[in-house]
Amino acid sequence: MLVDTQPATYQHVPASPEVRDQWVNSRLIGVLMDHVGPSLMATALSVPLLVYLMAGQVPTWALAVWAVLMAAMLVYRYRLMGVYRVRYDSQDGPQRETFVERYRWTWTVSALLWGGPVLLSYQEAPLVTQFICGLVVLGHALLTLISFSAYLPVFRLYACMLVLSVAAGLAWHTVQLLHKPDALQTGLVLLALLLVFWGLMVIAGRRLHEVHRSSFELQFSNQELIDSLTLQTRASLRAVATKNRFLASAAHDLRQPVHALSLYADWLATEPEMARDIAPRILQSTRAINELFDSLFDLTRIDAGNYKVRLQHVDVRKLFADLSLQFEPVAQGKSLRLRTYAQPCTIWSDPVVLRRILGNLLSNALRHTHKGGVLLGLRRREGMLVFEVWDSGVGIAREHQQAIFQEFFRVSQHQGTEDSLGLGLTIVSKLSSLMGYRLALNSVANRGSVFRVMLPAFTQQPPKEDAPAQAAGAT
């Protein structure tokens, strides 16, 4: 099993412009559909009034056709409102835009039908009826400005179709009355005023739309800021909790060897003749304190970005020999067998960092192995160089295989095996990330573990015969 040891980052990624526009358009469509209801209510109240006014003054069949079409469209649009509330009102995203695009024709037909009163009454009904019909149509246009301007595509379509239908009615009767100069002049003036009204309505609609859009864009930005602050707050709380755990664990681990050192010093003061027996214990306690401080300093430098990497050619066999010389006494002290295996190979790396990584893995393996042995090897796999540390120790249960790379984490059933600071694998993980290496773990509880450090192909270098000359050239 490959275990990802990269630290989790909690950074809020700003939404793309496409996501922002999609969210804003969805909200604008929501405002549009919220205003459709009042618009339909106004239509339902206006149509009977217009039918009553024009009855007996315009052709009955034409008035009946217009009234039936208006009623049918009114019922159909009320039904669409119900469909929207059930299926799309609770959704954000392209579903709302798809709904509007599918039923955009209903706005077109409704706007064209609203030109009917002008087509029926102009130059046909008494002047008072014409005036009232024109006033009602004008009021409906202003209501459209308020109701539909939130979503600009629908507003532009509706406004253009409404003005076009009214202009068509005016033009139709004006052409029929070309023999009357006064009627022609009146028709042209009304058409000119209609065009001016249309231009003003489009400008006002665009400005109202910009107000709506700016409001939702600000709401979107505020929500992004809230999300970002929430994530940062959570990250800060996690950092505080980690710091508290870090300090508590460090104090606990530091207290033990310091307390032991104090006891040994008192013992030595009272019984100087026991110096030969006490001195190794003092050295062991001192070594534990130095190990803790070295680990803490390493973590601090890595986290602060002050850990400097110095790349050079590294002879793997020589590195393995040095590690074997360092850890062989530890293995012999526990009656374990420590083996290394590597073909002649030179890599491009930082020898100090690489030695620290492999040394911590070996130390961890020896600490938790009681019988059998530990193997340090190097193999090539799919264009990569892979360092492997095998052990026959206690192993790591699956539920702990991610957490072992955290600071001061120690598996509860392993804490009694050896003195363990819980920082070795954390440093391995951080140094591997620093060098761009991949770290993997395979382990079975009570059967052993294998840690793998995978180096990219570009770190491989052909072996050279003259190692001293190579090292001199690297420096």
TIDRENNU-705057 format. One record per residue: x, y, z of N, C-alpha, C in turn; residue number from 1. Coordinates in steps of 0.05 Angstrom, whole numbers. Layout:
<rs>
X Y Z X Y Z X Y Z NUM
...
</rs>
This chain:
<rs>
17 -24 0 0 0 0 18 25 0 1
12 43 -18 27 68 -19 14 88 0 2
30 99 18 20 118 38 29 145 30 3
11 164 26 18 191 20 26 206 45 4
50 215 45 61 228 70 63 258 67 5
51 270 45 52 298 42 34 312 62 6
42 333 75 25 347 94 1 359 80 7
-22 357 94 -46 369 83 -46 399 84 8
-55 412 63 -56 441 62 -85 449 60 9
-91 471 73 -119 480 74 -119 509 64 10
-117 511 38 -117 537 25 -143 539 8 11
-156 562 10 -180 566 -5 -172 575 -33 12
-181 560 -53 -175 566 -81 -197 584 -92 13
-192 608 -101 -213 625 -112 -227 612 -135 14
-253 616 -137 -268 604 -159 -261 618 -185 15
-263 602 -206 -257 613 -233 -278 632 -241 16
-272 650 -261 -293 669 -271 -317 654 -282 17
-313 630 -294 -336 615 -304 -355 607 -282 18
-343 597 -260 -359 589 -237 -374 612 -225 19
-360 635 -223 -373 659 -212 -396 668 -230 20
-392 669 -256 -413 678 -274 -437 659 -273 21
-431 633 -272 -453 613 -271 -469 617 -245 22
-456 621 -223 -471 625 -198 -487 650 -198 23
-475 672 -208 -489 698 -210 -513 696 -228 24
-510 684 -252 -532 681 -270 -555 665 -258 25
-547 644 -243 -567 628 -230 -584 645 -210 26
-570 662 -195 -584 679 -176 -601 700 -191 27
-592 711 -213 -607 730 -228 -632 717 -239 28
-630 692 -248 -654 678 -258 -674 674 -235 29
-663 669 -211 -681 666 -188 -697 692 -183 30
-683 715 -185 -697 740 -182 -718 744 -204 31
-711 737 -229 -729 739 -251 -755 722 -246 32
-751 697 -237 -774 680 -233 -790 689 -209 33
-778 701 -189 -792 712 -166 -811 735 -175 34
-804 749 -196 -820 772 -205 -840 764 -226 35
-838 740 -236 -858 731 -256 -886 730 -244 36
-888 721 -219 -914 719 -206 -929 746 -205 37
-917 768 -195 -931 793 -195 -938 803 -223 38
-920 797 -243 -926 805 -270 -950 791 -281 39
-952 765 -275 -976 750 -284 -1001 759 -270 40
-998 766 -245 -1021 776 -230 -1031 803 -242 41
-1013 820 -249 -1020 845 -262 -1034 840 -289 42
-1024 820 -304 -1036 813 -329 -1065 803 -325 43
-1068 785 -305 -1094 774 -300 -1114 796 -292 44
-1106 817 -280 -1124 839 -273 -1129 858 -296 45
-1109 861 -313 -1111 881 -335 -1128 870 -358 46
-1125 845 -365 -1138 834 -389 -1169 838 -387 47
-1183 830 -365 -1212 834 -364 -1219 864 -367 48
-1203 882 -355 -1208 911 -358 -1207 919 -387 49
-1187 911 -401 -1184 918 -429 -1207 906 -446 50
-1214 881 -441 -1236 869 -456 -1262 884 -451 51
-1267 892 -426 -1290 908 -420 -1291 934 -434 52
-1268 948 -435 -1267 974 -448 -1271 972 -478 53
-1258 952 -491 -1260 950 -520 -1284 935 -530 54
-1299 922 -513 -1323 907 -522 -1343 926 -535 55
-1351 919 -559 -1370 935 -575 -1357 958 -590 56
-1332 963 -586 -1318 985 -600 -1298 975 -620 57
-1290 949 -618 -1272 937 -637 -1285 911 -647 58
-1275 899 -668 -1287 874 -678 -1287 853 -656 59
-1311 841 -652 -1314 822 -630 -1297 798 -634 60
-1296 787 -658 -1280 762 -662 -1251 767 -656 61
-1240 791 -665 -1211 797 -659 -1206 800 -629 62
-1225 813 -615 -1222 816 -586 -1224 789 -573 63
-1241 771 -582 -1244 745 -569 -1219 728 -574 64
-1208 729 -598 -1183 714 -604 -1161 724 -586 65
-1158 750 -583 -1136 761 -567 -1140 753 -537 66
-1165 755 -528 -1170 748 -500 -1165 719 -494 67
-1173 701 -512 -1168 672 -508 -1138 667 -509 68
-1123 679 -527 -1094 674 -528 -1080 684 -503 69
-1089 707 -493 -1077 718 -469 -1083 700 -445 70
-1108 690 -444 -1115 672 -421 -1100 646 -423 71
-1097 635 -447 -1082 610 -450 -1053 614 -442 72
-1040 636 -451 -1012 641 -444 -1010 646 -414 73
-1030 659 -402 -1029 664 -373 -1029 638 -357 74
-1047 620 -365 -1049 594 -351 -1023 578 -355 75
-1013 578 -380 -989 563 -385 -965 573 -369 76
-962 600 -367 -940 611 -352 -943 607 -322 77
-968 606 -312 -972 599 -284 -963 570 -279 78
-969 552 -298 -960 525 -296 -930 523 -296 79
-916 538 -313 -887 538 -314 -876 548 -287 80
-889 567 -274 -880 576 -248 -880 553 -228 81
-901 536 -229 -902 513 -212 -880 493 -218 82
-874 488 -243 -852 470 -251 -826 481 -240 83
-822 507 -243 -797 519 -234 -794 516 -203 84
-815 521 -189 -814 519 -159 -807 491 -150 85
-818 472 -164 -815 444 -156 -787 433 -163 86
-778 439 -188 -755 426 -199 -729 442 -197 87
-731 469 -199 -707 485 -204 -702 506 -182 88
-722 512 -166 -718 533 -147 -697 527 -126 89
-693 502 -120 -674 494 -99 -646 487 -112 90
-643 491 -138 -618 484 -151 -604 509 -160 91
-577 507 -159 -560 528 -170 -544 516 -193 92
-538 533 -213 -522 523 -234 -535 525 -261 93
-526 508 -280 -536 510 -307 -565 500 -311 94
-576 486 -291 -604 477 -293 -623 500 -297 95
-619 521 -282 -637 544 -285 -635 557 -312 96
-610 560 -322 -606 572 -348 -619 554 -370 97
-617 528 -367 -630 510 -386 -660 513 -385 98
-672 517 -362 -700 521 -360 -709 547 -375 99
-694 568 -370 -701 594 -382 -698 592 -413 100
-677 580 -422 -673 577 -451 -695 560 -464 101
-704 539 -449 -724 522 -461 -751 536 -463 102
-757 554 -445 -784 567 -445 -782 597 -451 103
-760 605 -464 -758 633 -470 -780 642 -490 104
-789 624 -506 -810 631 -526 -835 641 -512 105
-840 633 -487 -865 642 -474 -863 672 -469 106
-840 683 -462 -837 712 -459 -841 726 -486 107
-831 714 -507 -834 726 -534 -864 728 -542 108
-878 706 -539 -907 705 -546 -922 725 -528 109
-916 725 -502 -931 743 -484 -926 772 -492 110
-901 779 -498 -895 807 -506 -910 814 -532 111
-911 796 -551 -925 802 -576 -955 805 -572 112
-966 789 -554 -995 791 -549 -1002 818 -535 113
-983 829 -520 -988 854 -506 -990 878 -526 114
-982 874 -550 -987 894 -571 -1015 893 -582 115
-1031 873 -574 -1058 870 -584 -1076 894 -578 116
-1077 904 -554 -1095 927 -548 -1090 951 -567 117
-1065 956 -573 -1059 978 -591 -1068 972 -619 118
-1063 947 -628 -1071 939 -655 -1101 940 -658 119
-1116 933 -637 -1145 932 -638 -1158 959 -635 120
-1147 976 -618 -1161 1001 -611 -1151 1026 -626 121
-1127 1026 -636 -1116 1051 -648 -1132 1058 -673 122
-1142 1082 -673 -1158 1093 -695 -1184 1078 -701 123
-1191 1059 -682 -1216 1044 -685 -1235 1050 -662 124
-1225 1052 -638 -1242 1057 -614 -1242 1087 -608 125
-1259 1096 -591 -1259 1124 -583 -1232 1132 -570 126
-1227 1158 -570 -1201 1168 -561 -1196 1160 -532 127
-1216 1160 -515 -1212 1153 -487 -1203 1124 -485 128
-1216 1106 -500 -1209 1078 -499 -1180 1074 -509 129
-1173 1089 -531 -1145 1087 -541 -1125 1096 -519 130
-1132 1118 -506 -1114 1128 -485 -1111 1108 -462 131
-1133 1097 -453 -1131 1078 -431 -1116 1053 -439 132
-1121 1043 -464 -1106 1020 -473 -1076 1025 -475 133
-1070 1049 -486 -1041 1057 -488 -1029 1059 -460 134
-1044 1070 -441 -1034 1074 -414 -1029 1047 -400 135
-1047 1028 -405 -1044 1002 -393 -1019 988 -405 136
-1016 990 -431 -993 977 -444 -967 991 -434 137
-967 1017 -431 -944 1031 -421 -938 1023 -392 138
-958 1020 -376 -954 1011 -348 -942 983 -348 139
-952 966 -366 -941 939 -367 -912 939 -375 140
-904 957 -393 -876 959 -401 -859 968 -378 141
-869 987 -362 -853 996 -338 -851 973 -317 142
-873 958 -315 -872 935 -296 -852 914 -306 143
-850 912 -333 -830 894 -344 -802 903 -337 144
-798 929 -338 -771 940 -331 -763 931 -303 145
-782 931 -284 -775 924 -257 -773 894 -254 146
-791 879 -267 -793 850 -263 -772 834 -277 147
-765 842 -302 -748 824 -318 -720 835 -322 148
-713 858 -312 -686 869 -317 -664 854 -302 149
-671 838 -283 -650 823 -268 -635 805 -287 150
-649 792 -306 -636 774 -325 -638 787 -352 151
-616 798 -361 -615 816 -385 -625 802 -410 152
-617 777 -416 -626 766 -442 -657 765 -444 153
-671 757 -423 -700 756 -423 -711 784 -425 154
-700 803 -410 -711 831 -411 -708 843 -438 155
-685 840 -451 -681 852 -477 -701 839 -497 156
-704 813 -496 -722 799 -514 -751 809 -510 157
-759 811 -485 -787 819 -479 -792 848 -487 158
-773 865 -480 -776 894 -487 -777 898 -517 159
-760 885 -532 -759 888 -561 -784 878 -573 160
-794 854 -564 -818 843 -576 -843 860 -569 161
-844 871 -545 -866 888 -537 -867 913 -554 162
-844 926 -557 -843 951 -573 -849 944 -602 163
-839 922 -611 -844 914 -639 -873 909 -645 164
-887 896 -626 -916 891 -630 -932 917 -630 165
-925 935 -611 -939 961 -610 -933 977 -635 166
-908 977 -643 -901 992 -668 -915 980 -692 167
-918 954 -693 -931 941 -715 -961 950 -716 168
-974 951 -693 -1002 961 -692 -1004 989 -701 169
-986 1006 -692 -987 1034 -701 -982 1037 -731 170
-962 1022 -740 -955 1024 -769 -978 1013 -786 171
-991 992 -777 -1013 980 -793 -1036 1000 -797 172
-1044 1013 -776 -1066 1033 -779 -1057 1058 -792 173
-1032 1066 -789 -1022 1090 -802 -1021 1086 -832 174
-1013 1063 -841 -1012 1057 -870 -1040 1057 -881 175
-1060 1047 -866 -1087 1047 -876 -1099 1075 -878 176
-1087 1094 -863 -1098 1121 -863 -1079 1142 -876 177
-1065 1132 -896 -1046 1150 -910 -1060 1173 -923 178
-1086 1170 -930 -1101 1191 -944 -1108 1213 -924 179
-1104 1209 -898 -1110 1229 -878 -1084 1240 -868 180
-1076 1265 -875 -1050 1276 -866 -1047 1277 -836 181
-1069 1284 -822 -1067 1286 -793 -1061 1258 -780 182
-1074 1238 -791 -1069 1211 -781 -1041 1202 -786 183
-1030 1208 -809 -1002 1201 -816 -983 1215 -797 184
-987 1241 -793 -969 1256 -775 -971 1245 -746 185
-995 1240 -737 -998 1229 -710 -984 1202 -707 186
-988 1185 -728 -975 1159 -727 -945 1161 -726 187
-933 1178 -742 -904 1182 -742 -894 1192 -715 188
-908 1211 -704 -900 1222 -678 -901 1200 -656 189
-923 1184 -657 -925 1162 -637 -903 1142 -641 190
-896 1136 -666 -874 1117 -671 -848 1128 -661 191
-843 1154 -665 -818 1166 -655 -817 1165 -625 192
-839 1172 -612 -840 1171 -583 -836 1143 -573 193
-847 1123 -588 -844 1095 -580 -815 1087 -581 194
-801 1096 -602 -773 1089 -604 -756 1101 -581 195
-763 1127 -575 -749 1140 -553 -754 1125 -526 196
-780 1118 -522 -787 1102 -498 -772 1076 -497 197
-771 1063 -520 -756 1037 -521 -727 1040 -514 198
-714 1062 -525 -686 1066 -519 -682 1072 -489 199
-699 1088 -477 -696 1094 -449 -701 1070 -432 200
-721 1053 -440 -726 1029 -424 -703 1010 -425 201
-690 1007 -449 -667 989 -451 -644 999 -434 202
-639 1025 -434 -617 1037 -418 -623 1032 -388 203
-647 1038 -380 -654 1035 -352 -653 1006 -344 204
-662 988 -362 -660 959 -356 -632 950 -352 205
-613 960 -369 -586 952 -367 -574 961 -340 206
-581 985 -332 -570 996 -307 -581 980 -283 207
-607 974 -284 -618 958 -262 -606 930 -262 208
-600 919 -285 -587 893 -286 -559 895 -274 209
-545 916 -280 -518 919 -268 -519 921 -238 210
-540 934 -228 -543 935 -199 -547 907 -187 211
-565 892 -200 -570 865 -190 -544 848 -192 212
-531 850 -215 -507 833 -218 -485 841 -198 213
-481 867 -194 -460 876 -175 -467 866 -147 214
-493 866 -140 -501 857 -114 -494 828 -110 215
-500 811 -130 -494 782 -127 -464 777 -129 216
-450 792 -146 -421 788 -147 -408 795 -120 217
-418 816 -107 -408 823 -81 -415 801 -61 218
-439 790 -63 -447 768 -45 -429 744 -49 219
-423 738 -74 -405 715 -80 -378 720 -69 220
-367 744 -72 -340 750 -62 -340 749 -31 221
-361 758 -19 -363 757 10 -364 728 20 222
-378 711 5 -380 683 13 -352 670 10 223
-338 677 -12 -311 666 -16 -293 675 7 224
-296 700 15 -279 710 37 -286 696 63 225
-312 691 68 -320 677 92 -309 648 92 226
-311 635 68 -300 608 66 -270 608 71 227
-256 628 60 -228 629 64 -220 634 93 228
-235 652 106 -230 658 134 -236 633 151 229
-257 619 144 -265 595 159 -242 574 157 230
-232 570 133 -210 551 129 -185 559 144 231
-179 585 143 -156 595 157 -159 593 187 232
-183 597 197 -189 595 225 -185 566 234 233
-196 547 218 -192 519 224 -163 511 224 234
-149 521 203 -120 515 202 -105 526 226 235
-113 550 235 -100 562 258 -106 546 283 236
-130 537 286 -137 520 309 -122 494 309 237
-119 482 285 -104 458 283 -74 463 290 238
-64 486 281 -36 493 286 -32 497 316 239
-51 510 329 -49 513 358 -50 486 373 240
-68 469 364 -70 443 376 -45 427 372 241
-33 429 348 -8 415 342 14 426 359 242
15 452 362 36 465 378 34 456 407 243
9 455 417 5 447 445 14 418 449 244
6 401 429 14 373 431 45 370 429 245
56 387 411 85 387 407 99 394 433 246
91 416 446 104 425 470 100 405 493 247
75 394 495 71 375 516 87 350 513 248
89 340 488 104 315 483 134 320 487 249
143 344 477 172 350 480 179 352 510 250
162 366 525 167 368 554 168 341 568 251
149 324 559 148 297 571 173 281 564 252
181 282 539 204 266 530 230 278 541 253
231 304 545 255 316 556 257 312 586 254
234 310 600 235 308 629 247 281 637 255
242 260 622 251 233 630 282 232 631 256
296 238 609 326 236 610 338 257 629 257
326 280 632 337 300 650 334 291 679 258
311 279 685 307 269 712 326 246 717 259
329 228 698 348 206 701 377 217 705 260
384 237 690 411 249 692 415 260 720 261
394 273 731 396 284 758 400 262 779 262
385 240 775 388 217 794 416 205 792 263
426 202 768 453 190 765 474 208 777 264
471 235 773 490 254 785 490 252 815 265
466 251 827 464 248 856 477 222 865 266
472 201 851 483 175 857 513 176 856 267
524 189 835 553 191 832 565 207 855 268
551 228 863 561 245 885 563 230 911 269
543 212 916 543 198 941 560 173 940 270
564 161 917 579 136 914 599 139 891 271
621 153 895 640 158 873 652 132 862 272
653 111 879 665 86 870 648 73 848 273
623 82 844 606 70 824 608 84 797 274
628 100 794 631 116 769 631 99 744 275
644 75 746 646 58 722 618 49 713 276
601 44 732 574 35 725 555 58 718 277
559 81 731 540 103 727 547 118 701 278
572 120 693 580 136 670 565 128 645 279
563 102 637 547 95 613 518 104 614 280
507 103 637 479 112 640 476 142 636 281
496 157 647 496 186 643 499 192 613 282
517 178 600 521 182 571 495 175 556 283
481 154 564 456 147 550 435 169 553 284
432 180 577 413 201 582 421 226 566 285
447 233 566 456 256 551 451 252 521 286
456 227 511 451 222 483 421 225 476 287
403 217 494 375 220 490 367 249 488 288
379 266 506 373 294 506 382 307 480 289
407 300 472 418 311 446 401 302 422 290
391 277 423 375 267 401 349 283 399 291
337 289 422 312 304 422 317 332 411 292
338 346 421 343 373 412 350 373 382 293
366 354 373 372 353 344 347 350 328 294
329 332 337 304 328 322 287 354 322 295
285 367 345 269 391 346 281 413 328 296
307 416 328 320 436 312 316 429 282 297
318 403 275 313 396 247 285 403 238 298
265 397 255 237 403 248 233 433 246 299
245 448 264 242 477 263 255 489 238 300
278 479 230 291 489 206 275 482 181 301
265 457 180 249 449 157 224 465 154 302
209 468 176 184 483 175 189 513 169 303
211 524 178 217 552 173 229 556 145 304
236 535 131 247 537 104 277 544 105 305
290 539 127 319 546 130 337 522 126 306
325 499 119 341 475 116 354 476 88 307
379 481 86 393 484 60 402 458 49 308
396 453 24 404 429 11 429 434 -6 309
448 416 -4 473 419 -20 477 393 -36 310
470 395 -61 471 372 -79 499 366 -88 311
505 340 -89 531 331 -99 529 301 -106 312
550 290 -117 550 261 -123 553 245 -97 313
537 225 -94 537 208 -71 542 179 -79 314
563 167 -68 569 139 -73 551 122 -54 315
532 107 -66 513 93 -49 527 71 -32 316
546 57 -43 559 36 -27 574 48 -4 317
587 70 -8 601 83 15 581 93 35 318
558 104 26 537 112 45 527 89 61 319
522 66 48 512 43 62 533 32 83 320
559 34 75 580 25 93 580 43 118 321
577 69 115 577 87 138 553 82 156 322
530 77 144 506 71 160 509 45 174 323
520 25 161 524 -1 173 543 1 197 324
564 17 194 583 21 216 570 35 239 325
551 54 234 538 69 255 518 51 270 326
502 35 256 480 21 269 487 -9 275 327
510 -19 267 516 -46 273 518 -52 304 328
530 -34 320 530 -39 349 501 -40 360 329
483 -24 350 455 -25 360 443 -52 354 330
448 -61 329 436 -87 321 448 -110 338 331
475 -109 342 488 -130 358 478 -130 387 332
473 -106 397 463 -104 424 435 -117 428 333
420 -119 406 394 -132 408 394 -159 394 334
418 -169 388 420 -196 375 405 -196 348 335
407 -175 333 394 -173 307 415 -173 285 336
407 -180 261 425 -181 239 419 -157 221 337
439 -140 216 436 -117 199 451 -122 173 338
437 -121 151 449 -126 125 444 -102 106 339
462 -98 87 459 -77 67 465 -90 40 340
451 -80 19 456 -91 -8 451 -68 -28 341
472 -64 -44 469 -43 -66 490 -49 -87 342
483 -47 -112 502 -48 -133 517 -22 -135 343
540 -22 -148 555 4 -151 538 25 -164 344
534 47 -151 516 68 -161 524 95 -149 345
523 115 -165 527 143 -156 502 159 -163 346
492 173 -143 468 189 -148 474 219 -142 347
456 236 -151 459 264 -147 439 272 -125 348
450 278 -101 433 284 -78 449 299 -57 349
436 305 -35 449 316 -12 456 293 6 350
482 288 11 490 265 27 480 267 56 351
480 291 67 471 294 95 441 288 97 352
425 299 79 397 294 80 390 265 75 353
403 253 55 398 225 49 406 207 72 354
429 213 85 438 198 108 419 201 131 355
408 225 134 388 230 156 363 214 151 356
353 213 126 329 198 119 333 168 125 357
354 157 113 359 128 116 366 121 145 358
381 139 158 388 133 186 364 133 204 359
345 151 200 321 151 216 304 126 211 360
303 117 186 288 93 180 301 68 192 361
328 67 191 342 45 204 338 46 234 362
340 69 246 336 71 275 308 62 283 363
288 71 267 261 63 273 257 32 270 364
269 21 249 267 -8 245 280 -24 268 365
304 -15 276 318 -29 297 304 -26 324 366
291 -3 328 278 2 353 254 -17 357 367
240 -23 336 216 -39 338 219 -67 328 368
244 -77 326 249 -105 318 263 -119 341 369
253 -143 348 264 -158 371 277 -184 362 370
270 -194 339 283 -218 329 284 -217 299 371
303 -231 288 306 -230 259 327 -209 251 372
320 -190 235 339 -170 227 327 -148 211 373
345 -131 200 338 -107 184 355 -107 160 374
343 -100 137 357 -100 111 354 -72 99 375
377 -60 91 377 -35 76 386 -41 48 376
370 -35 28 377 -41 0 370 -19 -19 377
380 -22 -43 375 -4 -65 368 -20 -90 378
346 -14 -103 339 -28 -128 328 -8 -148 379
329 -15 -173 318 1 -195 290 -10 -201 380
271 9 -205 244 0 -211 231 22 -229 381
224 14 -253 210 31 -272 222 59 -274 382
248 59 -279 262 84 -283 269 99 -258 383
263 88 -234 268 101 -209 289 86 -193 384
302 100 -175 318 87 -155 302 86 -129 385
301 62 -117 285 59 -93 302 48 -70 386
304 64 -49 317 55 -24 296 41 -8 387
303 18 3 284 2 18 296 -6 45 388
280 -4 66 288 -12 93 268 -33 102 389
276 -58 103 259 -81 111 265 -88 140 390
245 -95 155 249 -105 182 229 -128 188 391
235 -143 208 217 -165 217 206 -159 244 392
199 -133 248 191 -125 274 161 -127 279 393
151 -109 296 124 -111 305 104 -102 284 394
113 -88 264 94 -80 243 76 -57 252 395
61 -47 232 43 -24 238 15 -31 227 396
-5 -28 244 -32 -34 235 -41 -14 214 397
-60 -22 197 -68 -4 175 -79 22 185 398
-93 22 208 -105 47 217 -85 68 227 399
-60 59 232 -39 77 241 -19 85 220 400
-22 75 195 -1 78 175 0 107 164 401
-20 123 168 -19 151 160 -8 168 184 402
-18 161 208 -12 178 231 17 176 240 403
31 155 233 58 151 244 77 173 234 404
70 187 213 87 209 203 82 236 217 405
63 236 236 57 261 251 77 264 274 406
81 289 282 99 295 304 90 281 330 407
109 267 343 105 255 369 84 233 370 408
77 223 346 58 201 346 72 175 352 409
61 160 370 72 133 376 49 114 380 410
50 92 367 29 71 370 30 61 399 411
6 60 411 5 55 440 18 28 447 412
14 7 431 26 -19 438 55 -20 433 413
67 1 420 95 1 415 111 18 435 414
97 34 451 111 54 468 129 41 488 415
123 17 496 139 4 516 164 -10 505 416
168 -11 479 190 -26 468 216 -13 472 417
218 13 464 243 28 467 236 57 472 418
256 72 481 252 101 484 249 112 456 419
226 124 451 220 135 424 209 163 426 420
221 182 412 212 209 413 189 215 394 421
184 197 375 162 201 357 167 223 336 422
192 229 331 199 250 311 214 239 287 423
225 215 289 241 204 268 227 203 241 424
204 191 241 189 188 216 178 214 206 425
172 232 224 163 259 216 185 273 200 426
210 271 211 233 283 197 237 270 170 427
234 243 169 237 229 143 217 240 123 428
192 243 132 171 252 114 177 281 104 429
185 298 122 190 326 114 215 328 96 430
236 314 102 260 315 86 255 303 58 431
238 281 57 232 270 31 216 290 14 432
197 304 26 183 324 11 201 347 2 433
220 354 20 239 375 13 256 368 -11 434
263 343 -13 280 333 -35 264 325 -60 435
238 324 -58 222 315 -80 221 285 -83 436
226 270 -61 225 241 -62 197 232 -53 437
190 209 -62 165 196 -54 170 176 -32 438
153 175 -12 156 157 10 132 138 11 439
138 112 13 117 92 13 122 72 36 440
100 60 45 101 42 67 84 18 62 441
95 -6 66 80 -31 67 85 -44 94 442
64 -51 108 68 -63 135 45 -81 142 443
51 -102 157 31 -120 168 37 -122 198 444
16 -118 214 20 -119 243 31 -146 251 445
52 -145 268 65 -169 280 81 -185 259 446
85 -174 235 101 -188 215 124 -172 203 447
123 -145 206 144 -129 196 135 -107 178 448
155 -91 169 149 -68 152 171 -64 132 449
164 -49 111 183 -40 91 177 -12 84 450
197 6 88 195 34 79 210 37 53 451
198 52 35 211 57 9 214 87 4 452
238 95 -4 243 122 -12 250 122 -42 453
232 134 -58 235 132 -87 246 158 -98 454
268 156 -112 282 179 -123 276 181 -153 455
271 205 -163 265 208 -192 289 199 -209 456
283 194 -234 304 183 -252 327 202 -256 457
322 229 -255 343 248 -261 364 248 -239 458
359 235 -216 380 234 -195 401 213 -201 459
396 195 -220 415 174 -225 439 184 -240 460
462 175 -232 487 182 -245 503 157 -251 461
517 155 -272 534 131 -278 555 129 -257 462
562 104 -249 583 100 -229 610 109 -239 463
627 120 -222 653 129 -229 674 113 -213 464
696 109 -225 716 92 -213 731 106 -191 465
736 131 -196 753 146 -177 735 162 -158 466
726 149 -136 708 163 -117 721 187 -104 467
747 186 -95 759 210 -83 760 234 -102 468
767 228 -127 767 250 -146 740 261 -151 469
720 243 -151 692 252 -154 683 270 -131 470
689 262 -107 682 278 -84 696 305 -85 471
721 305 -93 736 331 -95 723 349 -116 472
715 337 -138 701 353 -159 675 364 -149 473
661 349 -132 635 358 -122 638 382 -104 474
660 383 -89 664 405 -70 675 429 -84 475
</rs>
